C-alpha cells in the first residue's frame, strides 16, 4: 500500500504539476489570443486610416473642391499643365473681381469654365477687332473718295506768262508778272468755286515758286474757263527772278486743292480729311 500510495502521491503530484502547467499554458494561450486580437484590431484601424489617406492622397487634384490651399497645392504640381495653371490663376483673379464663390466647384470645373470664358472673350475681341477694321476701312475709303474729289475735279494749266517791267514814270515800282491760267472742271458735278495752291516748277521738277489761287465763279461740269492773275516781283528773291526768266514752255504746273464747293452745296476741305 505504501508503495502504491507513493505512486499515487507521485502520480497526484505529477498530475497536479501537469495540471498547473496545462493551466499556465492555457492562460498563456488566452493572453496570446488577447494580444493577437488587440494587435489585429489596431492593425485594422491602421489599415483603414492608411486606406483613407491613400484614397485622399490618390484623388486627382482636379477632382478636389476649391479651397484657399489649392493655389499653393498646384504651384509645384505635375498633375496639371502650365496652361491649366494659368487658367486657374485667371479664374481666381476673375472671382475676386466679380465676387464669385469658387468653393462649390472642383479645380477641374473651374479650369473648364475659365477655358470657356477665355474662348468667349477671344471671340468677342475678334469681333471687336473686325468691327474696328471695318470702320477703319470705311473711313479710309471715304477719305480716298474725298481726296479724289479734291485732286481730280479741277485741272489747272498755265497758258500765258508776261512781264511788265518797272517804270517809275508810270508808277510801276516793281516788275509785274502776269499769268493766264486755264481752269477745267473734269468732275461730274458743277463747281461754284475753289481755292488752292499752284506750284510752278522747272523742267527738272525743281520748285520755283508757289502761289495761292482763289476762284469764286461757277464752272459747269466738263467746261473750261480762264483766270488771269498777277503779282509784283520781289527783285531780292531768287524764286521771283527765276519765274520771270523761265520761258513758258519750260514751266510745269502743279495744283493742290485746299477747298472746293460743288453746285449741290457739298463742300470738301483738305483740312477736314487729312
C-alpha positions in Angstrom: 0.0 0.0 0.0 2.7 2.4 0.9 4.4 1.8 -2.4 1.1 2.2 -4.3 0.3 5.3 -2.2 3.6 6.7 -3.1 3.0 6.1 -6.7 -0.5 7.7 -6.3 1.0 10.6 -4.5 3.7 10.8 -7.0 1.2 10.5 -9.8 -1.0 13.0 -8.0 1.9 15.3 -7.7 2.7 14.8 -11.3 -0.9 15.3 -12.3 -1.1 18.4 -10.1 2.0 19.8 -11.7 0.8 18.7 -15.1 -2.5 20.4 -14.4 -0.7 23.6 -13.3 1.4 23.5 -16.4 -1.6 23.0 -18.6 -3.4 25.8 -16.8 -0.4 28.1 -17.3 -0.2 27.1 -20.9 -3.9 27.7 -21.4 -3.6 31.0 -19.6 -0.7 31.9 -21.8 -2.7 30.9 -24.8 -5.6 33.1 -23.7 -3.2 36.1 -23.2 -1.6 35.4 -26.6 -5.0 35.3 -28.2 -5.9 38.6 -26.4 -2.7 40.2 -27.6 -3.2 38.9 -31.1 -6.8 40.1 -31.1 -5.7 43.6 -29.9 -2.9 43.7 -32.4 -5.4 42.7 -35.1 -7.8 45.4 -34.1 -5.1 48.0 -34.1 -3.8 46.8 -37.4 -7.3 47.1 -38.9 -7.6 50.7 -37.7 -4.1 51.5 -39.1 -5.0 49.8 -42.4 -8.3 51.7 -42.5 -6.6 55.1 -41.9 -4.0 54.3 -44.4 -6.6 53.4 -46.9 -8.4 56.7 -46.3 -5.2 58.6 -46.6 -4.3 56.7 -49.8 -7.7 57.4 -51.3 -7.4 61.0 -50.3 -3.9 61.4 -51.5 -4.5 59.4 -54.6 -7.5 61.6 -55.6 -6.6 63.8 -58.6 -6.2 67.4 -57.8 -8.7 68.4 -60.4 -11.4 66.5 -58.6 -10.8 68.3 -55.3 -13.1 71.1 -54.3 -11.5 74.5 -54.4 -10.1 75.9 -51.2 -7.6 78.6 -50.1 -4.8 76.0 -50.2 -5.4 75.0 -53.8 -3.2 77.7 -55.4 -0.3 76.6 -53.3 -1.1 72.9 -53.9 -1.0 73.3 -57.7 2.1 75.6 -57.7 4.5 72.7 -57.9 2.1 70.0 -59.0 3.0 68.0 -62.1 -0.6 66.7 -62.4 -1.8 70.0 -64.0 -0.3 71.6 -67.1 1.1 75.1 -67.1 -1.7 76.2 -69.4 -4.3 74.9 -66.9 -2.4 76.5 -64.0 -2.6 79.8 -65.9 -6.3 79.3 -66.5 -6.9 78.6 -62.8 -5.0 81.8 -61.9 -7.2 83.9 -64.2 -10.3 82.3 -62.8 -9.2 83.2 -59.2 -8.5 86.8 -60.2 -11.8 87.0 -62.0 -13.7 85.6 -59.0 -12.1 88.2 -56.8 -13.2 91.0 -59.1 -16.7 89.6 -59.6 -17.2 88.3 -56.1 -17.8 84.8 -57.3 -17.7 81.8 -54.9 -15.4 79.0 -56.2 -15.7 76.7 -53.2 -18.6 74.8 -54.7 -16.6 73.8 -57.8 -13.8 71.3 -58.3 -10.5 72.5 -59.6 -11.3 70.8 -62.9 -14.6 72.5 -63.2 -13.0 75.9 -62.5 -10.4 75.3 -65.2 -13.0 74.1 -67.7 -15.3 77.1 -67.0 -12.4 79.5 -67.3 -11.4 78.0 -70.6 -14.9 78.6 -71.9 -14.8 82.2 -70.6 -11.5 82.8 -72.3 -12.8 81.4 -75.6 -15.8 83.7 -75.3 -13.5 86.7 -74.5 -11.4 85.8 -77.5 -14.4 85.6 -79.8 -15.7 88.9 -78.5 -12.3 90.5 -79.0 -12.1 89.1 -82.5 -15.5 90.6 -83.4 -14.4 93.9 -81.8 -11.2 94.0 -83.9 -13.2 93.0 -87.0 -15.6 95.9 -86.3 -12.7 98.3 -85.8 -11.1 97.1 -89.0 -14.4 97.5 -90.9 -14.8 101.1 -89.6 -11.2 101.9 -90.5 -11.7 100.6 -94.0 -14.9 102.6 -94.4 -13.2 105.7 -93.1 -10.2 105.2 -95.4 -12.5 104.6 -98.4 -14.4 107.8 -97.6 -11.1 109.7 -97.2 -9.8 108.5 -100.5 -13.1 109.4 -102.2 -12.9 112.9 -100.7 -9.3 113.3 -101.8 -10.2 112.2 -105.2 -12.8 115.0 -105.4 -10.1 117.5 -104.4 -7.4 116.1 -106.7 -9.4 115.2 -109.7 -12.1 117.9 -110.0 -10.2 120.8 -111.5 -7.3 120.7 -114.0 -5.1 123.8 -113.9 -2.7 124.8 -116.7 -0.5 127.8 -117.5 -1.3 129.1 -120.9 0.3 132.6 -120.9 3.0 134.4 -119.0 4.1 138.0 -119.5 6.1 140.6 -117.6 5.5 144.3 -117.1 8.8 146.0 -116.3 9.3 148.5 -113.6 8.6 152.0 -114.7 8.5 154.7 -112.0 7.2 157.2 -114.5 4.1 155.1 -114.8 4.0 154.5 -111.0 5.2 150.9 -111.5 7.8 150.4 -108.9 8.5 146.7 -109.4 8.4 144.2 -112.2 4.9 142.6 -112.5 4.4 139.0 -113.7 1.1 138.4 -115.5 -0.3 134.9 -115.9 -3.3 133.3 -117.5 -4.5 130.0 -116.2 -6.7 127.5 -117.9 -9.3 126.0 -115.4 -11.2 122.9 -116.5 -13.9 121.2 -114.5 -13.2 117.5 -115.0 -15.6 116.3 -112.4 -19.2 115.1 -113.0 -20.6 118.0 -110.8 -20.9 121.7 -111.3 -18.5 123.8 -109.3 -19.3 127.0 -107.5 -15.8 127.9 -106.6 -12.5 126.6 -105.2 -9.2 127.6 -103.7 -5.8 126.0 -103.5 -2.1 126.4 -104.2 -0.4 126.4 -107.6 3.2 125.5 -107.8 5.5 126.4 -110.7 8.4 124.0 -111.4 11.2 123.9 -113.9 11.7 121.1 -116.4 13.6 119.1 -113.8 10.7 119.3 -111.3 12.6 121.7 -109.1 10.2 124.1 -107.4 10.4 127.7 -108.5 7.5 129.4 -106.7 4.1 128.7 -105.1 1.1 131.0 -105.2 -2.4 130.9 -103.6 -5.3 130.7 -106.1 -8.9 131.5 -105.3 -11.6 131.3 -107.9 -15.3 132.1 -107.0 -17.0 131.8 -110.3 -19.1 128.8 -111.3 -17.8 126.2 -113.8 -20.1 123.7 -115.4 -19.1 120.0 -115.4 -16.8 119.4 -118.4 -16.4 123.2 -119.1 -13.3 125.3 -119.1 -12.6 128.9 -118.2 -9.6 131.2 -117.9 -8.2 133.0 -114.9 -5.9 136.0 -115.1 -3.7 136.9 -112.2 -0.6 138.9 -111.5 1.9 139.7 -108.7 4.7 142.1 -108.1 8.1 140.6 -108.4 10.5 141.0 -105.5 13.9 141.6 -107.0 15.6 140.4 -103.9 14.0 137.0 -104.1 15.7 134.5 -106.4 12.5 132.5 -106.9 10.7 135.5 -108.3 13.6 136.3 -110.6 13.7 132.7 -111.8 10.0 132.6 -112.5 10.3 135.8 -114.6 13.2 134.5 -116.6 12.0 130.9 -117.2 10.3 130.5 -120.6 6.6 129.4 -120.5 7.3 126.2 -122.4 9.8 125.1 -119.6 7.4 125.7 -116.8 5.5 122.9 -115.2 2.4 123.5 -113.1 1.0 121.5 -110.2 -2.2 122.4 -108.3 -3.3 121.2 -104.9 -6.9 121.9 -104.0 -7.5 123.1 -100.4 -11.3 123.5 -100.7 -13.9 123.1 -103.3 -17.7 124.0 -103.3 -19.9 122.0 -105.7 -23.1 123.1 -107.2 -25.1 120.8 -104.9 -23.7 122.6 -101.9 -21.3 119.9 -101.0 -18.1 121.3 -99.5 -14.9 119.3 -99.3 -11.9 120.6 -97.3 -8.5 119.0 -97.2 -8.0 120.1 -93.6 -11.1 118.0 -92.7 -9.7 115.0 -94.4 -6.0 114.9 -93.5 
